[in-house]
Amino acid sequence: MTYVVTDKCIRCKFMDCVAVCPVDCFYEGENMLVINPDECIDCGVCEPECPAAAIVADTDPTAARWLELNDRLSRVWPNIAEKKEPPEDAEAWMDVDGKFETAFSEAPGGA
């Protein structure tokens, strides 16, 4: 089992999860994070730390779509091991629906 980041992270990118991850399995895109499923040790400490509730176990019914995305993008985005400041408008994006279709970017982060 692993954990995955869902579309709720898009444009929020709070990174509280990064601060608690013991194995540094998070990868940074321009406007969201993903988890490398091969590196995640299923400890679960990241899930309750996410203010946007964007992290779910891969056994969650909503996880299947996000498992492939997390796996694929964690292989091309840079690893992130330290928490950074979230975007200035992160809180405004927390409850927005349809973010994947309207705001997702495959560009890597780390700037």
N, CA, C and O atoms as a printed pandas DataFrame, in Angstrom:
     atom_number atom_name residue_name chain_id  residue_number  x_coord  y_coord  z_coord
0              1         N          MET        A               1    0.843   -1.186    0.000
1              2        CA          MET        A               1    0.000    0.000    0.000
2              3         C          MET        A               1    0.884    1.244    0.000
3              4         O          MET        A               1    2.027    1.218    0.456
4              5         N          THR        A               2    0.331    2.316   -0.517
5              6        CA          THR        A               2    1.016    3.599   -0.561
6              7         C          THR        A               2   -0.012    4.705   -0.386
7              8         O          THR        A               2   -1.214    4.445   -0.329
8              9         N          TYR        A               3    0.453    5.897   -0.304
9             10        CA          TYR        A               3   -0.417    7.064   -0.282
10            11         C          TYR        A               3   -0.223    7.813   -1.585
11            12         O          TYR        A               3    0.835    7.727   -2.209
12            13         N          VAL        A               4   -1.252    8.552   -1.999
13            14        CA          VAL        A               4   -1.181    9.340   -3.226
14            15         C          VAL        A               4   -1.716   10.743   -2.970
15            16         O          VAL        A               4   -2.532   10.970   -2.076
16            17         N          VAL        A               5   -1.232   11.670   -3.779
17            18        CA          VAL        A               5   -1.724   13.044   -3.723
18            19         C          VAL        A               5   -2.777   13.193   -4.813
19            20         O          VAL        A               5   -2.574   12.762   -5.948
20            21         N          THR        A               6   -3.893   13.800   -4.462
21            22        CA          THR        A               6   -4.990   13.991   -5.409
22            23         C          THR        A               6   -5.028   15.426   -5.921
23            24         O          THR        A               6   -4.186   16.254   -5.573
24            25         N          ASP        A               7   -6.021   15.692   -6.752
25            26        CA          ASP        A               7   -6.175   17.028   -7.337
26            27         C          ASP        A               7   -6.464   18.118   -6.314
27            28         O          ASP        A               7   -6.385   19.302   -6.642
28            29         N          LYS        A               8   -6.794   17.750   -5.099
29            30        CA          LYS        A               8   -7.031   18.770   -4.073
30            31         C          LYS        A               8   -5.765   19.571   -3.767
31            32         O          LYS        A               8   -5.844   20.662   -3.202
32            33         N          CYS        A               9   -4.609   19.041   -4.133
33            34        CA          CYS        A               9   -3.336   19.724   -3.900
34            35         C          CYS        A               9   -3.077   20.831   -4.933
35            36         O          CYS        A               9   -2.319   21.764   -4.669
36            37         N          ILE        A              10   -3.699   20.723   -6.087
37            38        CA          ILE        A              10   -3.437   21.676   -7.164
38            39         C          ILE        A              10   -3.722   23.099   -6.703
39            40         O          ILE        A              10   -4.801   23.403   -6.194
40            41         N          ARG        A              11   -2.742   23.952   -6.891
41            42        CA          ARG        A              11   -2.753   25.373   -6.542
42            43         C          ARG        A              11   -2.773   25.625   -5.039
43            44         O          ARG        A              11   -2.785   26.779   -4.611
44            45         N          CYS        A              12   -2.778   24.567   -4.231
45            46        CA          CYS        A              12   -2.688   24.730   -2.774
46            47         C          CYS        A              12   -1.243   24.501   -2.342
47            48         O          CYS        A              12   -0.590   25.403   -1.817
48            49         N          LYS        A              13   -0.756   23.288   -2.569
49            50        CA          LYS        A              13    0.659   22.958   -2.373
50            51         C          LYS        A              13    1.190   23.481   -1.035
51            52         O          LYS        A              13    2.176   24.217   -0.991
52            53         N          PHE        A              14    0.522   23.090    0.048
53            54        CA          PHE        A              14    0.897   23.569    1.383
54            55         C          PHE        A              14    2.224   23.002    1.887
55            56         O          PHE        A              14    2.947   23.704    2.594
56            57         N          MET        A              15    2.558   21.803    1.563
57            58        CA          MET        A              15    3.836   21.156    1.869
58            59         C          MET        A              15    4.044   20.774    3.331
59            60         O          MET        A              15    5.165   20.446    3.718
60            61         N          ASP        A              16    3.009   20.806    4.143
61            62        CA          ASP        A              16    3.127   20.318    5.519
62            63         C          ASP        A              16    3.512   18.831    5.507
63            64         O          ASP        A              16    4.208   18.351    6.402
64            65         N          CYS        A              17    3.054   18.128    4.496
65            66        CA          CYS        A              17    3.342   16.702    4.333
66            67         C          CYS        A              17    4.837   16.451    4.155
67            68         O          CYS        A              17    5.377   15.482    4.688
68            69         N          VAL        A              18    5.489   17.310    3.420
69            70        CA          VAL        A              18    6.921   17.175    3.160
70            71         C          VAL        A              18    7.714   17.254    4.457
71            72         O          VAL        A              18    8.695   16.534    4.641
72            73         N          ALA        A              19    7.284   18.129    5.347
73            74        CA          ALA        A              19    7.996   18.337    6.610
74            75         C          ALA        A              19    7.995   17.097    7.503
75            76         O          ALA        A              19    8.912   16.926    8.307
76            77         N          VAL        A              20    6.996   16.235    7.382
77            78        CA          VAL        A              20    6.898   15.077    8.268
78            79         C          VAL        A              20    7.288   13.751    7.615
79            80         O          VAL        A              20    7.403   12.741    8.309
80            81         N          CYS        A              21    7.491   13.733    6.320
81            82        CA          CYS        A              21    7.792   12.477    5.613
82            83         C          CYS        A              21    9.182   11.958    6.001
83            84         O          CYS        A              21   10.180   12.649    5.798
84            85         N          PRO        A              22    9.248   10.745    6.556
85            86        CA          PRO        A              22   10.546   10.217    6.985
86            87         C          PRO        A              22   11.418    9.687    5.855
87            88         O          PRO        A              22   12.603    9.430    6.063
88            89         N          VAL        A              23   10.850    9.520    4.657
89            90        CA          VAL        A              23   11.629    8.945    3.556
90            91         C          VAL        A              23   11.744    9.871    2.343
91            92         O          VAL        A              23   12.237    9.458    1.293
92            93         N          ASP        A              24   11.297   11.107    2.481
93            94        CA          ASP        A              24   11.420   12.092    1.385
94            95         C          ASP        A              24   10.905   11.555    0.051
95            96         O          ASP        A              24   11.614   11.581   -0.955
96            97         N          CYS        A              25    9.668   11.072    0.055
97            98        CA          CYS        A              25    9.104   10.487   -1.166
98            99         C          CYS        A              25    8.212   11.459   -1.943
99           100         O          CYS        A              25    7.484   11.041   -2.843
100          101         N          PHE        A              26    8.263   12.758   -1.603
101          102        CA          PHE        A              26    7.462   13.755   -2.312
102          103         C          PHE        A              26    8.256   14.385   -3.447
103          104         O          PHE        A              26    9.469   14.574   -3.350
104          105         N          TYR        A              27    7.547   14.705   -4.522
105          106        CA          TYR        A              27    8.144   15.321   -5.699
106          107         C          TYR        A              27    7.315   16.542   -6.053
107          108         O          TYR        A              27    6.092   16.543   -5.908
108          109         N          GLU        A              28    7.995   17.579   -6.519
109          110        CA          GLU        A              28    7.351   18.877   -6.687
110          111         C          GLU        A              28    7.112   19.254   -8.139
111          112         O          GLU        A              28    8.030   19.303   -8.958
112          113         N          GLY        A              29    5.845   19.519   -8.423
113          114        CA          GLY        A              29    5.467   20.081   -9.701
114          115         C          GLY        A              29    5.256   21.579   -9.551
115          116         O          GLY        A              29    5.344   22.118   -8.448
116          117         N          GLU        A              30    4.983   22.236  -10.642
117          118        CA          GLU        A              30    4.763   23.677  -10.620
118          119         C          GLU        A              30    3.667   24.073   -9.639
119          120         O          GLU        A              30    3.807   25.054   -8.909
120          121         N          ASN        A              31    2.554   23.296   -9.620
121          122        CA          ASN        A              31    1.463   23.697   -8.738
122          123         C          ASN        A              31    0.838   22.572   -7.916
123          124         O          ASN        A              31   -0.285   22.709   -7.430
124          125         N          MET        A              32    1.555   21.464   -7.758
125          126        CA          MET        A              32    1.115   20.397   -6.856
126          127         C          MET        A              32    2.293   19.495   -6.524
127          128         O          MET        A              32    3.360   19.604   -7.128
128          129         N          LEU        A              33    2.097   18.614   -5.572
129          130        CA          LEU        A              33    3.084   17.618   -5.203
130          131         C          LEU        A              33    2.552   16.242   -5.571
131          132         O          LEU        A              33    1.345   16.064   -5.739
132          133         N          VAL        A              34    3.452   15.263   -5.699
133          134        CA          VAL        A              34    3.069   13.862   -5.866
134          135         C          VAL        A              34    3.960   13.010   -4.965
135          136         O          VAL        A              34    5.001   13.464   -4.490
136          137         N          ILE        A              35    3.539   11.784   -4.742
137          138        CA          ILE        A              35    4.285   10.819   -3.946
138          139         C          ILE        A              35    4.780    9.710   -4.867
139          140         O          ILE        A              35    4.028    9.204   -5.701
140          141         N          ASN        A              36    6.044    9.338   -4.712
141          142        CA          ASN        A              36    6.551    8.185   -5.459
142          143         C          ASN        A              36    6.074    6.934   -4.725
143          144         O          ASN        A              36    6.485    6.696   -3.590
144          145         N          PRO        A              37    5.207    6.124   -5.357
145          146        CA          PRO        A              37    4.639    4.967   -4.671
146          147         C          PRO        A              37    5.671    3.892   -4.339
147          148         O          PRO        A              37    5.453    3.093   -3.428
148          149         N          ASP        A              38    6.785    3.859   -5.059
149          150        CA          ASP        A              38    7.830    2.876   -4.763
150          151         C          ASP        A              38    8.668    3.278   -3.555
151          152         O          ASP        A              38    9.331    2.435   -2.949
152          153         N          GLU        A              39    8.642    4.550   -3.206
153          154        CA          GLU        A              39    9.424    5.042   -2.073
154          155         C          GLU        A              39    8.589    5.192   -0.794
155          156         O          GLU        A              39    9.131    5.150    0.310
156          157         N          CYS        A              40    7.293    5.364   -0.945
157          158        CA          CYS        A              40    6.402    5.535    0.208
158          159         C          CYS        A              40    6.412    4.264    1.054
159          160         O          CYS        A              40    6.283    3.157    0.530
160          161         N          ILE        A              41    6.568    4.434    2.368
161          162        CA          ILE        A              41    6.609    3.272    3.272
162          163         C          ILE        A              41    5.278    3.056    3.989
163          164         O          ILE        A              41    5.196    2.259    4.924
164          165         N          ASP        A              42    4.247    3.757    3.555
165          166        CA          ASP        A              42    2.899    3.570    4.090
166          167         C          ASP        A              42    2.804    3.869    5.578
167          168         O          ASP        A              42    2.053    3.216    6.302
168          169         N          CYS        A              43    3.559    4.848    6.028
169          170        CA          CYS        A              43    3.507    5.188    7.457
170          171         C          CYS        A              43    2.282    6.043    7.781
171          172         O          CYS        A              43    1.792    6.024    8.910
172          173         N          GLY        A              44    1.788    6.792    6.790
173          174        CA          GLY        A              44    0.577    7.572    6.975
174          175         C          GLY        A              44    0.724    8.894    7.693
175          176         O          GLY        A              44   -0.282    9.562    7.931
176          177         N          VAL        A              45    1.933    9.304    8.052
177          178        CA          VAL        A              45    2.074   10.550    8.808
178          179         C          VAL        A              45    1.742   11.785    7.969
179          180         O          VAL        A              45    1.406   12.832    8.523
180          181         N          CYS        A              46    1.829   11.678    6.674
181          182        CA          CYS        A              46    1.550   12.824    5.806
182          183         C          CYS        A              46    0.064   13.142    5.695
183          184         O          CYS        A              46   -0.314   14.310    5.611
184          185         N          GLU        A              47   -0.767   12.134    5.694
185          186        CA          GLU        A              47   -2.202   12.314    5.434
186          187         C          GLU        A              47   -2.865   13.329    6.364
187          188         O          GLU        A              47   -3.525   14.242    5.867
188          189         N          PRO        A              48   -2.726   13.220    7.678
189          190        CA          PRO        A              48   -3.403   14.190    8.546
190          191         C          PRO        A              48   -2.769   15.583    8.536
191          192         O          PRO        A              48   -3.376   16.539    9.019
192          193         N          GLU        A              49   -1.570   15.706    7.999
193          194        CA          GLU        A              49   -0.886   16.999    7.973
194          195         C          GLU        A              49   -1.348   17.901    6.835
195          196         O          GLU        A              49   -1.075   19.102    6.855
196          197         N          CYS        A              50   -2.032   17.353    5.858
197          198        CA          CYS        A              50   -2.436   18.124    4.681
198          199         C          CYS        A              50   -3.698   18.946    4.962
199          200         O          CYS        A              50   -4.772   18.379    5.166
200          201         N          PRO        A              51   -3.574   20.278    4.972
201          202        CA          PRO        A              51   -4.742   21.132    5.230
202          203         C          PRO        A              51   -5.831   20.998    4.167
203          204         O          PRO        A              51   -7.004   21.250    4.444
204          205         N          ALA        A              52   -5.452   20.606    2.967
205          206        CA          ALA        A              52   -6.410   20.488    1.868
206          207         C          ALA        A              52   -7.014   19.086    1.756
207          208         O          ALA        A              52   -7.851   18.844    0.886
208          209         N          ALA        A              53   -6.601   18.165    2.622
209          210        CA          ALA        A              53   -7.064   16.771    2.574
210          211         C          ALA        A              53   -6.813   16.157    1.204
211          212         O          ALA        A              53   -7.664   15.452    0.661
212          213         N          ALA        A              54   -5.631   16.434    0.650
213          214        CA          ALA        A              54   -5.284   15.995   -0.702
214          215         C          ALA        A              54   -4.578   14.650   -0.742
215          216         O          ALA        A              54   -4.302   14.141   -1.828
216          217         N          ILE        A              55   -4.280   14.062    0.403
217          218        CA          ILE        A              55   -3.546   12.798    0.436
218          219         C          ILE        A              55   -4.480   11.692    0.904
219          220         O          ILE        A              55   -5.148   11.815    1.931
220          221         N          VAL        A              56   -4.514   10.596    0.123
221          222        CA          VAL        A              56   -5.357    9.450    0.465
222          223         C          VAL        A              56   -4.547    8.171    0.291
223          224         O          VAL        A              56   -3.571    8.137   -0.457
224          225         N          ALA        A              57   -4.964    7.124    0.989
225          226        CA          ALA        A              57   -4.355    5.802    0.816
226          227         C          ALA        A              57   -4.769    5.245   -0.542
227          228         O          ALA        A              57   -5.846    5.560   -1.047
228          229         N          ASP        A              58   -3.915    4.425   -1.122
229          230        CA          ASP        A              58   -4.255    3.874   -2.431
230          231         C          ASP        A              58   -5.427    2.903   -2.387
231          232         O          ASP        A              58   -5.910    2.469   -3.433
232          233         N          THR        A              59   -5.886    2.558   -1.199
233          234        CA          THR        A              59   -7.075    1.717   -1.068
234          235         C          THR        A              59   -8.369    2.529   -1.098
235          236         O          THR        A              59   -9.460    1.964   -1.174
236          237         N          ASP        A              60   -8.245    3.843   -1.039
237          238        CA          ASP        A              60   -9.412    4.722   -1.117
238          239         C          ASP        A              60  -10.016    4.594   -2.516
239          240         O          ASP        A              60   -9.274    4.523   -3.496
240          241         N          PRO        A              61  -11.338    4.564   -2.629
241          242        CA          PRO        A              61  -11.978    4.423   -3.942
242          243         C          PRO        A              61  -11.598    5.520   -4.940
243          244         O          PRO        A              61  -11.672    5.300   -6.149
244          245         N          THR        A              62  -11.198    6.681   -4.461
245          246        CA          THR        A              62  -10.833    7.780   -5.362
246          247         C          THR        A              62   -9.365    7.745   -5.794
247          248         O          THR        A              62   -8.948    8.562   -6.615
248          249         N          ALA        A              63   -8.582    6.818   -5.258
249          250        CA          ALA        A              63   -7.131    6.837   -5.459
250          251         C          ALA        A              63   -6.630    6.300   -6.795
251          252         O          ALA        A              63   -5.559    6.708   -7.244
252          253         N          ALA        A              64   -7.352    5.417   -7.434
253          254        CA          ALA        A              64   -6.843    4.747   -8.638
254          255         C          ALA        A              64   -6.361    5.735   -9.704
255          256         O          ALA        A              64   -5.282    5.560  -10.271
256          257         N          ARG        A              65   -7.142    6.750   -9.969
257          258        CA          ARG        A              65   -6.779    7.743  -10.987
258          259         C          ARG        A              65   -5.475    8.450  -10.618
259          260         O          ARG        A              65   -4.671    8.768  -11.493
260          261         N          TRP        A              66   -5.270    8.690   -9.349
261          262        CA          TRP        A              66   -4.122    9.474   -8.895
262          263         C          TRP        A              66   -2.860    8.643   -8.713
263          264         O          TRP        A              66   -1.756    9.187   -8.730
264          265         N          LEU        A              67   -3.006    7.335   -8.540
265          266        CA          LEU        A              67   -1.832    6.478   -8.383
266          267         C          LEU        A              67   -0.958    6.527   -9.628
267          268         O          LEU        A              67    0.261    6.661   -9.519
268          269         N          GLU        A              68   -1.551    6.421  -10.792
269          270        CA          GLU        A              68   -0.783    6.464  -12.034
270          271         C          GLU        A              68   -0.110    7.820  -12.202
271          272         O          GLU        A              68    1.057    7.890  -12.585
272          273         N          LEU        A              69   -0.830    8.883  -11.922
273          274        CA          LEU        A              69   -0.282   10.231  -12.061
274          275         C          LEU        A              69    0.892   10.446  -11.099
275          276         O          LEU        A              69    1.930   10.975  -11.497
276          277         N          ASN        A              70    0.731   10.039   -9.842
277          278        CA          ASN        A              70    1.799   10.166   -8.855
278          279         C          ASN        A              70    3.028    9.377   -9.293
279          280         O          ASN        A              70    4.150    9.878   -9.221
280          281         N          ASP        A              71    2.819    8.154   -9.742
281          282        CA          ASP        A              71    3.930    7.308  -10.183
282          283         C          ASP        A              71    4.672    7.942  -11.363
283          284         O          ASP        A              71    5.898    8.056  -11.346
284          285         N          ARG        A              72    3.934    8.342  -12.360
285          286        CA          ARG        A              72    4.543    8.900  -13.580
286          287         C          ARG        A              72    5.288   10.200  -13.312
287          288         O          ARG        A              72    6.427   10.359  -13.753
288          289         N          LEU        A              73    4.667   11.125  -12.598
289          290        CA          LEU        A              73    5.288   12.436  -12.400
290          291         C          LEU        A              73    6.405   12.415  -11.360
291          292         O          LEU        A              73    7.306   13.251  -11.414
292          293         N          SER        A              74    6.364   11.481  -10.421
293          294        CA          SER        A              74    7.452   11.392   -9.444
294          295         C          SER        A              74    8.748   10.940  -10.107
295          296         O          SER        A              74    9.823   11.061   -9.519
296          297         N          ARG        A              75    8.655   10.432  -11.299
297          298        CA          ARG        A              75    9.852    9.995  -12.033
298          299         C          ARG        A              75   10.491   11.129  -12.842
299          300         O          ARG        A              75   11.615   10.995  -13.326
300          301         N          VAL        A              76    9.764   12.248  -12.985
301          302        CA          VAL        A              76   10.320   13.362  -13.775
302          303         C          VAL        A              76   10.401   14.677  -13.004
303          304         O          VAL        A              76   11.166   15.563  -13.383
304          305         N          TRP        A              77    9.629   14.817  -11.937
305          306        CA          TRP        A              77    9.681   16.037  -11.136
306          307         C          TRP        A              77   10.797   15.924  -10.100
307          308         O          TRP        A              77   11.167   14.813   -9.720
308          309         N          PRO        A              78   11.339   17.051   -9.635
309          310        CA          PRO        A              78   12.402   17.006   -8.635
310          311         C          PRO        A              78   11.883   16.616   -7.245
311          312         O          PRO        A              78   10.766   16.958   -6.855
312          313         N          ASN        A              79   12.722   15.900   -6.527
313          314        CA          ASN        A              79   12.404   15.516   -5.153
314          315         C          ASN        A              79   12.399   16.755   -4.272
315          316         O          ASN        A              79   13.194   17.673   -4.472
316          317         N          ILE        A              80   11.506   16.776   -3.302
317          318        CA          ILE        A              80   11.452   17.874   -2.343
318          319         C          ILE        A              80   11.511   17.271   -0.939
319          320         O          ILE        A              80   10.717   16.398   -0.589
320          321         N          ALA        A              81   12.464   17.751   -0.145
321          322        CA          ALA        A              81   12.675   17.187    1.182
322          323         C          ALA        A              81   12.458   18.205    2.301
323          324         O          ALA        A              81   12.505   17.856    3.480
324          325         N          GLU        A              82   12.223   19.458    1.932
325          326        CA          GLU        A              82   11.987   20.495    2.936
326          327         C          GLU        A              82   10.755   21.300    2.568
327          328         O          GLU        A              82   10.498   21.575    1.395
328          329         N          LYS        A              83   10.009   21.668    3.578
329          330        CA          LYS        A              83    8.803   22.464    3.380
330          331         C          LYS        A              83    9.173   23.864    2.887
331          332         O          LYS        A              83   10.106   24.493    3.387
332          333         N          LYS        A              84    8.420   24.326    1.901
333          334        CA          LYS        A              84    8.555   25.683    1.391
334          335         C          LYS        A              84    7.253   26.423    1.666
335          336         O          LYS        A              84    6.277   25.827    2.123
336          337         N          GLU        A              85    7.240   27.691    1.393
337          338        CA          GLU        A              85    6.013   28.474    1.555
338          339         C          GLU        A              85    5.006   28.088    0.464
339          340         O          GLU        A              85    5.385   27.902   -0.692
340          341         N          PRO        A              86    3.745   27.969    0.825
341          342        CA          PRO        A              86    2.728   27.678   -0.191
342          343         C          PRO        A              86    2.470   28.915   -1.045
343          344         O          PRO        A              86    2.894   30.015   -0.689
344          345         N          PRO        A              87    1.784   28.744   -2.157
345          346        CA          PRO        A              87    1.412   29.907   -2.968
346          347         C          PRO        A              87    0.581   30.892   -2.142
347          348         O          PRO        A              87   -0.140   30.490   -1.228
348          349         N          GLU        A              88    0.683   32.158   -2.460
349          350        CA          GLU        A              88   -0.035   33.194   -1.703
350          351         C          GLU        A              88   -1.545   32.994   -1.715
351          352         O          GLU        A              88   -2.226   33.336   -0.749
352          353         N          ASP        A              89   -2.071   32.439   -2.806
353          354        CA          ASP        A              89   -3.519   32.254   -2.928
354          355         C          ASP        A              89   -3.956   30.814   -2.628
355          356         O          ASP        A              89   -5.045   30.404   -3.030
356          357         N          ALA        A              90   -3.126   30.055   -1.934
357          358        CA          ALA        A              90   -3.408   28.641   -1.672
358          359         C          ALA        A              90   -4.754   28.418   -0.985
359          360         O          ALA        A              90   -5.516   27.542   -1.393
360          361         N          GLU        A              91   -5.045   29.184    0.028
361          362        CA          GLU        A              91   -6.300   28.973    0.759
362          363         C          GLU        A              91   -7.526   29.228   -0.110
363          364         O          GLU        A              91   -8.559   28.585    0.075
364          365         N          ALA        A              92   -7.423   30.140   -1.037
365          366        CA          ALA        A              92   -8.539   30.441   -1.928
366          367         C          ALA        A              92   -8.848   29.268   -2.863
367          368         O          ALA        A              92   -9.967   29.150   -3.361
368          369         N          TRP        A              93   -7.862   28.406   -3.100
369          370        CA          TRP        A              93   -8.026   27.261   -3.996
370          371         C          TRP        A              93   -8.437   25.976   -3.288
371          372         O          TRP        A              93   -8.722   24.979   -3.951
372          373         N          MET        A              94   -8.475   25.978   -1.966
373          374        CA          MET        A              94   -8.719   24.735   -1.227
374          375         C          MET        A              94  -10.020   24.021   -1.592
375          376         O          MET        A              94  -10.021   22.797   -1.722
376          377         N          ASP        A              95  -11.092   24.726   -1.755
377          378        CA          ASP        A              95  -12.390   24.076   -1.996
378          379         C          ASP        A              95  -12.887   24.214   -3.425
379          380         O          ASP        A              95  -14.074   24.026   -3.693
380          381         N          VAL        A              96  -11.992   24.541   -4.341
381          382        CA          VAL        A              96  -12.371   24.685   -5.744
382          383         C          VAL        A              96  -12.473   23.303   -6.385
383          384         O          VAL        A              96  -11.551   22.495   -6.273
384          385         N          ASP        A              97  -13.580   23.036   -7.047
385          386        CA          ASP        A              97  -13.766   21.772   -7.764
386          387         C          ASP        A              97  -13.241   21.890   -9.189
387          388         O          ASP        A              97  -13.159   22.988   -9.740
388          389         N          GLY        A              98  -12.890   20.763   -9.776
389          390        CA          GLY        A              98  -12.471   20.734  -11.174
390          391         C          GLY        A              98  -11.089   21.323  -11.435
391          392         O          GLY        A              98  -10.798   21.755  -12.550
392          393         N          LYS        A              99  -10.242   21.342  -10.417
393          394        CA          LYS        A              99   -8.919   21.953  -10.585
394          395         C          LYS        A              99   -8.044   21.205  -11.576
395          396         O          LYS        A              99   -7.232   21.824  -12.263
396          397         N          PHE        A             100   -8.188   19.888  -11.666
397          398        CA          PHE        A             100   -7.347   19.133  -12.589
398          399         C          PHE        A             100   -7.597   19.574  -14.034
399          400         O          PHE        A             100   -6.664   19.727  -14.823
400          401         N          GLU        A             101   -8.849   19.769  -14.355
401          402        CA          GLU        A             101   -9.205   20.151  -15.731
402          403         C          GLU        A             101   -8.862   21.608  -16.041
403          404         O          GLU        A             101   -8.620   21.946  -17.200
404          405         N          THR        A             102   -8.836   22.467  -15.040
405          406        CA          THR        A             102   -8.663   23.894  -15.304
406          407         C          THR        A             102   -7.338   24.488  -14.859
407          408         O          THR        A             102   -6.931   25.527  -15.380
408          409         N          ALA        A             103   -6.643   23.851  -13.898
409          410        CA          ALA        A             103   -5.466   24.511  -13.336
410          411         C          ALA        A             103   -4.217   23.630  -13.230
411          412         O          ALA        A             103   -3.166   24.123  -12.822
412          413         N          PHE        A             104   -4.298   22.366  -13.579
413          414        CA          PHE        A             104   -3.157   21.463  -13.439
414          415         C          PHE        A             104   -2.047   21.767  -14.427
415          416         O          PHE        A             104   -2.305   22.112  -15.580
416          417         N          SER        A             105   -0.811   21.636  -13.967
417          418        CA          SER        A             105    0.358   21.805  -14.822
418          419         C          SER        A             105    1.294   20.632  -14.636
419          420         O          SER        A             105    1.558   20.227  -13.503
420          421         N          GLU        A             106    1.806   20.075  -15.732
421          422        CA          GLU        A             106    2.788   18.996  -15.652
422          423         C          GLU        A             106    4.205   19.530  -15.550
423          424         O          GLU        A             106    5.152   18.746  -15.483
424          425         N          ALA        A             107    4.371   20.827  -15.538
425          426        CA          ALA        A             107    5.703   21.420  -15.432
426          427         C          ALA        A             107    6.307   21.087  -14.073
427          428         O          ALA        A             107    5.599   21.057  -13.067
428          429         N          PRO        A             108    7.614   20.837  -14.041
429          430        CA          PRO        A             108    8.247   20.576  -12.746
430          431         C          PRO        A             108    8.307   21.824  -11.881
431          432         O          PRO        A             108    8.252   22.946  -12.384
432          433         N          GLY        A             109    8.418   21.621  -10.593
433          434        CA          GLY        A             109    8.559   22.724   -9.658
434          435         C          GLY        A             109   10.018   22.852   -9.259
435          436         O          GLY        A             109   10.918   22.403   -9.968
436          437         N          GLY        A             110   10.229   23.468   -8.120
437          438        CA          GLY        A             110   11.568   23.574   -7.599
438          439         C          GLY        A             110   12.259   24.878   -7.889
439          440         O          GLY        A             110   13.468   24.998   -7.688
440          441         N          ALA        A             111   11.521   25.853   -8.354
441          442        CA          ALA        A             111   12.144   27.144   -8.674
442          443         C          ALA        A             111   12.549   27.877   -7.429
443          444         O          ALA        A             111   13.088   28.981   -7.510
